[in-house]
Amino acid sequence: MPTSRSTGQGDDESVEHATGALAPVTFLPGAREAHAERESLAAAEALASREAEARRAENVTMHALTRRGQSRAEVADLLRRREIDPVVAEAELDRLESVGLIDDRALAADLVDRLRSRKKLGPSALRNELMQRKLDRSAIDEALTETDDETSDDDLVVELARDRARRLGGLDRSTAERRLVDFLARKGHTGSSAREAARRALDDRDDELFGSASGSDRGSASSSAGATVHRVEFR
């Protein structure tokens, strides 16, 4: 039987199909340019959106910082609550630190100074206050170390105890001393220095209340200061 031969175009297509060869992709005129334009437009829109988010983040932080000093963690929490993009938020935090608008060490030192002078807080109470402001731990340690002056602390606790003792005039000595020591502990002053300050403050209080009476007479008078006196009249 004679063998048939075929060299037509159909055979070429069959070979291409069998070998898996693909025809080259041909772009329509202007397709490449349109694709590039779409990509450029998308990039521009993303940039504009990021810039708008950055401006919003700056407005949020500037408004907060005009009210009071903020720690980095406090500002970060604020940006998170406002749903600022995390990347934008981190960039804003770095910007604020670079220009000195947030500085955990400076804020910690300022808070320690103000809390000691206004509230007369001791070391433990100061640490609690600074931790509530979410300050960096190393900044807290540094601020407390700089103010670690035993003499000034003694003067501070005595002054605080004297102020409080004046409000305990109606209590007997034992009750007044117990309450005064508890009060000093809440203010961060504990140990022998606090107990000694309480005793000195109550001695001063008793001197004011009972004049120059002797120690035993003063203690007896102080014990009876809070007692109720019943008067009976005879007709």
C-alpha positions as CSV (number, residue, x, y, z in Angstrom):
1,M,0.0,0.0,0.0
2,P,1.4,3.4,-0.9
3,T,2.4,5.7,2.0
4,S,0.7,9.1,2.0
5,R,2.8,12.2,2.8
6,S,1.5,15.5,3.9
7,T,3.5,18.7,4.3
8,G,0.6,21.1,4.7
9,Q,-0.1,23.7,7.3
10,G,-2.3,21.4,9.3
11,D,0.6,19.1,9.9
12,D,2.7,22.0,11.3
13,E,-0.1,22.9,13.8
14,S,-0.3,19.3,14.8
15,V,3.4,19.3,15.6
16,E,3.1,22.5,17.6
17,H,0.2,21.1,19.6
18,A,2.1,17.9,20.2
19,T,5.3,19.6,21.4
20,G,3.4,22.1,23.6
21,A,4.8,25.2,21.9
22,L,2.9,28.4,22.4
23,A,2.3,31.1,19.9
24,P,4.0,34.5,20.9
25,V,1.8,37.0,22.7
26,T,1.0,40.0,20.6
27,F,-0.2,43.2,22.4
28,L,-2.7,45.3,20.7
29,P,-1.5,48.8,19.7
30,G,-1.3,51.0,22.9
31,A,-1.9,48.1,25.3
32,R,1.5,48.4,27.0
33,E,1.1,52.2,27.4
34,A,-2.4,51.7,29.0
35,H,-1.1,49.1,31.4
36,A,1.8,51.4,32.5
37,E,-0.6,54.3,32.9
38,R,-2.9,52.3,35.1
39,E,0.1,51.2,37.3
40,S,1.3,54.8,37.6
41,L,-2.2,56.0,38.5
42,A,-2.5,53.3,41.2
43,A,0.9,54.2,42.6
44,A,-0.1,57.9,42.7
45,E,-3.4,57.1,44.5
46,A,-1.6,54.9,47.1
47,L,0.9,57.7,47.7
48,A,-1.8,60.3,48.1
49,S,-3.7,58.0,50.5
50,R,-0.5,57.5,52.6
51,E,0.2,61.2,52.7
52,A,-3.4,61.9,53.8
53,E,-3.1,59.3,56.5
54,A,0.2,60.9,57.7
55,R,-1.4,64.3,57.9
56,R,-4.3,62.8,60.0
57,A,-1.8,61.1,62.3
58,E,0.0,64.4,62.8
59,N,-3.2,66.2,63.6
60,V,-4.1,63.6,66.2
61,T,-0.7,63.7,67.9
62,M,-0.4,67.5,67.9
63,H,-3.8,67.9,69.5
64,A,-2.9,65.4,72.2
65,L,0.5,66.9,72.9
66,T,-0.8,70.4,73.3
67,R,-2.8,69.2,76.3
68,R,0.0,67.5,78.2
69,G,3.3,65.6,77.7
70,Q,2.9,62.1,76.4
71,S,5.0,59.0,76.5
72,R,5.8,57.2,73.3
73,A,3.5,54.3,74.4
74,E,0.7,56.7,75.2
75,V,0.9,58.3,71.7
76,A,1.1,54.8,70.1
77,D,-2.1,53.7,72.0
78,L,-3.8,56.9,70.8
79,L,-2.9,56.3,67.1
80,R,-4.0,52.7,67.4
81,R,-7.4,53.7,68.8
82,R,-7.8,56.2,65.9
83,E,-7.1,53.3,63.6
84,I,-4.1,54.9,62.0
85,D,-2.2,52.6,59.6
86,P,0.6,50.9,61.7
87,V,3.3,51.9,59.2
88,V,2.2,55.5,59.3
89,A,1.9,55.4,63.1
90,E,5.4,54.2,63.5
91,A,6.8,56.8,61.2
92,E,4.9,59.5,63.1
93,L,6.3,58.3,66.4
94,D,9.8,58.4,65.0
95,R,9.2,61.9,63.7
96,L,8.0,63.1,67.1
97,E,11.0,61.6,68.9
98,S,13.4,63.1,66.3
99,V,12.1,66.6,67.0
100,G,11.9,66.1,70.8
101,L,8.1,66.3,71.1
102,I,8.1,62.9,72.8
103,D,10.9,62.1,75.2
104,D,10.3,59.4,77.8
105,R,13.4,60.3,79.9
106,A,12.6,64.0,80.0
107,L,8.9,63.3,80.8
108,A,9.9,60.9,83.6
109,A,12.2,63.4,85.2
110,D,9.6,66.2,85.0
111,L,6.8,64.0,86.5
112,V,9.1,62.9,89.4
113,D,9.9,66.5,90.2
114,R,6.2,67.7,90.1
115,L,4.8,64.7,92.0
116,R,7.4,65.1,94.8
117,S,6.9,68.8,95.2
118,R,3.1,68.8,94.9
119,K,2.0,65.4,96.3
120,K,5.2,64.6,98.3
121,L,5.2,61.0,97.0
122,G,7.8,58.5,98.0
123,P,9.7,56.1,95.7
124,S,7.2,53.3,95.4
125,A,4.3,55.7,94.7
126,L,6.4,57.6,92.2
127,R,7.2,54.4,90.4
128,N,3.5,53.4,90.2
129,E,2.6,56.8,88.8
130,L,5.2,56.6,86.1
131,M,4.3,53.1,85.2
132,Q,0.7,54.2,84.7
133,R,2.0,56.7,82.2
134,K,3.5,53.8,80.2
135,L,7.0,55.3,80.3
136,D,10.0,53.2,79.3
137,R,11.2,51.2,82.2
138,S,14.8,52.5,81.8
139,A,13.6,56.1,81.8
140,I,11.7,55.4,85.1
141,D,14.8,53.9,86.7
142,E,16.9,56.8,85.6
143,A,14.5,59.4,86.9
144,L,14.1,57.7,90.3
145,T,17.9,57.2,90.7
146,E,18.5,60.9,90.1
147,T,16.2,61.8,92.9
148,D,17.4,59.2,95.3
149,D,18.4,61.6,98.1
150,E,17.8,60.2,101.6
151,T,18.0,63.6,103.3
152,S,15.5,65.2,101.0
153,D,13.2,62.2,101.3
154,D,13.3,62.5,105.1
155,D,12.4,66.2,104.9
156,L,9.7,65.4,102.5
157,V,8.0,62.7,104.6
158,V,8.2,64.9,107.8
159,E,6.5,67.8,106.0
160,L,3.8,65.5,104.6
161,A,3.3,63.9,108.0
162,R,2.9,67.3,109.7
163,D,0.4,68.5,107.2
164,R,-1.7,65.4,107.7
165,A,-1.3,65.3,111.5
166,R,-3.1,68.7,111.7
167,R,-6.2,67.0,110.4
168,L,-6.1,64.3,113.1
169,G,-6.6,66.6,116.1
170,G,-9.7,64.8,117.3
171,L,-8.1,61.4,117.5
172,D,-6.2,59.8,120.4
173,R,-2.4,59.4,120.0
174,S,-2.5,55.7,119.2
175,T,-5.2,55.9,116.6
176,A,-3.7,59.0,115.0
177,E,-0.3,57.4,114.8
178,R,-1.7,54.3,113.1
179,R,-3.7,56.3,110.6
180,L,-0.8,58.6,109.9
181,V,1.6,55.7,109.2
182,D,-1.0,54.1,106.9
183,F,-1.4,57.4,105.1
184,L,2.4,57.8,104.6
185,A,2.5,54.2,103.2
186,R,-0.1,55.1,100.6
187,K,2.1,58.0,99.6
188,G,5.0,55.7,99.1
189,H,6.8,56.3,102.4
190,T,7.5,53.2,104.5
191,G,9.9,51.9,107.1
192,S,11.5,53.5,110.1
193,S,11.7,56.9,108.5
194,A,8.0,57.0,108.0
195,R,7.3,55.9,111.6
196,E,9.7,58.4,113.0
197,A,8.1,61.2,110.8
198,A,4.7,60.2,112.2
199,R,5.9,60.4,115.8
200,R,7.6,63.8,115.2
201,A,4.5,65.2,113.5
202,L,2.2,64.1,116.3
203,D,4.5,65.5,118.9
204,D,4.3,68.9,117.1
205,R,0.5,68.5,116.9
206,D,0.3,67.8,120.6
207,D,2.5,70.7,121.4
208,E,0.1,73.0,119.4
209,L,-3.0,71.4,121.1
210,F,-1.7,71.1,124.7
211,G,1.0,73.7,125.0
212,S,4.2,73.0,126.9
213,A,2.9,70.1,129.0
214,S,5.3,67.3,129.9
215,G,5.4,64.2,127.7
216,S,3.3,62.0,130.0
217,D,0.8,64.8,130.6
218,R,0.6,65.4,126.9
219,G,0.1,61.8,126.1
220,S,-2.7,61.6,128.8
221,A,-4.4,64.7,127.4
222,S,-4.1,63.4,123.9
223,S,-5.6,60.0,124.8
224,S,-8.6,61.8,126.3
225,A,-8.9,64.3,123.4
226,G,-11.3,62.2,121.5
227,A,-13.4,61.1,124.5
228,T,-17.0,62.4,124.8
229,V,-17.6,64.5,128.0
230,H,-21.1,64.2,129.5
231,R,-22.2,67.1,131.6
232,V,-24.9,66.7,134.3
233,E,-26.6,69.8,135.6
234,F,-28.2,69.8,139.1
235,R,-31.2,72.0,139.8
